[in-house]
Amino acid sequence: MEQKRQNLYLIDMKYVRNLAKADDHVYVDFTKIMDGEKLIGVLNFNNMIPVDESCTIPLNLRIVG
């Protein structure tokens, strides 16, 4: 199975505050992080929120040295 790259984003706080007025929790599942056949981590997605792409800012996690 091919894994897709996962990205992290910053979310516009005004959007988050407005969404919290309607619903303060959205529960979802988890995903495994694999390195070939080896499990190297798990991301547990709790309190996730739906976000329109226009309210996101990609977070660069690249190590620059």
C-alpha positions in Angstrom: 0.0 0.0 0.0 1.4 3.4 -1.0 1.4 6.0 1.8 0.6 9.6 1.0 2.6 12.4 2.5 0.8 14.1 5.5 1.1 17.8 6.0 0.4 20.0 9.0 -1.2 23.4 8.8 -1.9 26.5 10.9 -5.5 27.4 11.0 -6.9 31.0 11.0 -8.0 31.5 14.7 -11.0 33.6 13.7 -12.3 30.5 11.8 -11.6 28.3 14.8 -13.4 30.6 17.2 -16.4 30.7 15.0 -16.5 27.0 14.5 -16.2 26.4 18.3 -19.4 28.3 18.8 -21.2 25.6 16.9 -19.4 22.5 18.0 -16.4 22.2 20.4 -15.4 18.5 19.6 -15.2 16.5 16.4 -13.9 13.0 17.0 -12.1 10.9 14.3 -9.7 7.9 14.0 -6.0 7.4 13.9 -3.4 6.6 11.3 -0.2 4.5 11.4 3.1 5.8 10.2 5.1 3.1 8.5 8.7 2.9 7.2 8.3 0.1 4.7 7.0 -2.8 6.8 8.0 -1.3 10.1 5.6 0.7 12.3 7.4 3.8 13.5 4.5 5.8 14.9 0.8 6.5 15.3 -1.1 9.8 14.9 -4.3 9.9 17.0 -6.7 12.5 15.5 -8.9 13.9 18.3 -10.8 17.1 18.4 -10.3 17.5 14.6 -12.2 20.2 12.8 -13.3 20.6 9.1 -11.4 23.5 7.5 -11.7 25.2 4.2 -8.4 25.4 2.4 -8.7 29.2 2.3 -8.3 29.2 6.1 -5.0 27.2 6.1 -1.3 28.1 6.2 1.0 25.2 5.4 3.5 24.5 8.2 7.1 23.8 7.0 8.7 21.1 9.1 11.8 20.7 6.9 15.0 20.7 8.9 17.3 23.3 7.5 20.9 23.3 8.8 
